Amino acid sequence: MVRLSRTYFKPSPRITWLISGGGLLLITGLGFLWNLGSTGLVDETEPLFAEAARQMTLTWDWVTPYFNGETRFDKPPLIYWLMAISYRLIGVNSWAVRLPSALAAIALTVGCFLALKHFGPGSNSPHAQSQSTMAAWLAAIMVTFNPETLAWARQGVSDMVLSGCLGTGLLCFFWGYVREGRRSGKRDWMAQGSTLQDALPNWGYLGFYGLISLAVLTKGPVGLVLPGLILGSFLIYTGNFWKVIWEMRPITGSLIFLTITVPWFVVVIVRNGQTYIDAFFGYHNFERFTQVVNEHGAPWYFYFLVVLVGFFPWSAYLPLALSRLNLQDISKWRACDRAEQLGIFACFWLICIFGFFSISVTKLPSYVLPLMPAGGILVALLWSEILTDSKITRLSPRTCLGLWGSGLFNILLLGTLSAVCFWSPELVSTDPAVVDLPEVVKQSGLPIRGGIIWLVMAVVVAALLQQSRRWRWIIMVNFVGFVVFFISVIHPALFLVDQVRQLPLRTLSTQVAQVEKPGEELLMIGFKKPSVAFYSQRHVNFFDVRSFFKIAPGRPLYYLYDSIQNRPQPPTVLAISRPKDLQKIGLKSSDFQVINQQGRYQLIRVHKQIIIDRIRRG
């Protein structure tokens, strides 16, 4: 295998780049674009972004995001703008909603590939470039094919766009950092700035400033805080903090950052005042960091589990990849050429993000998505050394021992996942939107298929681990097994869940436009599913069952009285609900007309006065 890899990766510029482009297209196309929009939007979060972006295209209000007639101050506008552009290009559909996330993931994968290709081990030596090329391919594979990245790259939310902007921005910084290191020997860094060229940051630093600005426009202050922590800790560790800060031209960079980010924040605050400041900066940023928001609390070890599962199967080798850096040997890293510091840079990238969100009181799995590229770089550097060494015995005893231990951990993870798959029908909880979900999962045959795949992988890895000369095949087995699982289990599961959970509600929502009478309003009784607003493309009045029996402004009784007085025609409303929720508010089957029923849901037409009468009786 090593002989083939060395022959294949022999430098040949035009052919090499054509193969690289084709390979990256295949990897990212399979991971991020294949069937991207073939399933409907998933409640609860995805439709909130999609509908807010759709409202922008209708109202041409590009400042204040709205969902269902209410301001939505959760996130800055970049994700909405990108979705709105997608709507204009390919129409209002799931593809357009998810395309910005997919493109951000593709850019991140390509960025990691190029970084390892140019700054991986042996990149400066024509005789050792096979290792850097191998590292580049491994990084592309690991950054693409891990559960965390695949999950968020295929959803129309802001997390992947933040990760893409932040990750590519950090990689641009490293390009600029290496570039300046190569120039510094030619002239005194304190004497720079005498020419216009010296007054501006190099293109790497410029890219960093621009992309970090976009990260702030994607998710707010965290887009600045995280790269600040990463760069600050990295530069202090390498002992060239002030020199690099000077190289980056912070005044010019600040002007670029402020020019991109400040205008929207100024306009949205002028338009919405203290309401926006309290909602965005107060609730969605400060309170999320200092308090548990929306019951998203978790123990201190939460992100250890998230990274373990979210970066699987490569997470089995992440501890070894980190330990082999020998962080305690500061003098070694400070003496290195800047191009050789990519591993330590990725280490601080990973640790800072992990530490920051571990301190945060509110915890969600998506928060650590931006550290996945750093994990990919670290594990790729480890395995590139193993794969390009003609004799595995040349590895240090410490690395060999660590690799053996990591292989055992790999087997343990594979075996655990196999057992989870086999037992998943019993582990799946009931879903109020799906009739007998555990039985649906069992009948699909997917748990058995997934369990067999992981079990076979565990057996193969165990067999390879018996002989050290075969260890290099372990990473290929993990890759092939993961891709097979992704194609044969994950994709069918997505379509299955869409069919039994999202399709019924989507069908009824799109039917509203076909059956509604002029001026007829739409209610959703018993629960709030944002996808109804997106697919019906109209305002939806969401009411839970308990609110029907509370007499207060904004409750159903007041709403219906107002509707009868001010909008008497038509005297009926459309409603989407479940039979059991209709029964809870006192409606009988004879009180309304069932237009359609899909799964647990019904689309009905009912007189407003009948609902009022039933509420009074209740």
Buried (B, 14 or more C-beta within 10 A) or exposed (E): EBEEBBEEBEEEEEEBEEEBEEBBEEBBBBBBBBEBBEBBBBBEBBBBBBBBBBBBBEEEEBEBBBBBEEBBBBBBBBBBBBBBBBBEEEEBBBBBBBBBBBBBBBBBBBBBBBBBBBBBBBBBEEEEBBBBBBBBBBBBBBBBBBBBBBBBBBBBBBBBBBBBBBBBBBBBBBBBBBBBBEBBEEEEBEEBEEEEEBEBBBEBBBBBBBBBBBBBBBBBBBBBBBBEBBBBBBBEBBEBBEBBBBBBBBEBBEEBBEEBBEEBBEEBBEEBEEEBBBBBBBBBBEBBBEEEBEEBEBEEEBBEEBBBBBBBBBBBBBEBBBEBBEEEEEEEBEEEEBBBBBBBBBBBBBBBBBEBBBEBBBBBBBBBBBBBBBBBBBBBBBBBBBBBBEEBEEBEEEBBEBBBEBBBBBBEBBBEBBEBBBEBBEEBEEBEBBEEBBEBBBEBEBBBBBBBBBBBBBBBBBEBBEEBEEBBBBBBBBBEBBBBBBEBBBBBBBBBBBBBBBBBBBBBBEBBEEEBEEEBBBBBBBBBBBBBBBBBBBEBBBBEBEBBBEEEEEBBBEBBEEBBEEBEEBBBBBBBBBBEBBEBBBBEEEBBEEBBBBBBBBBBBBBBEBBBBBBEEE
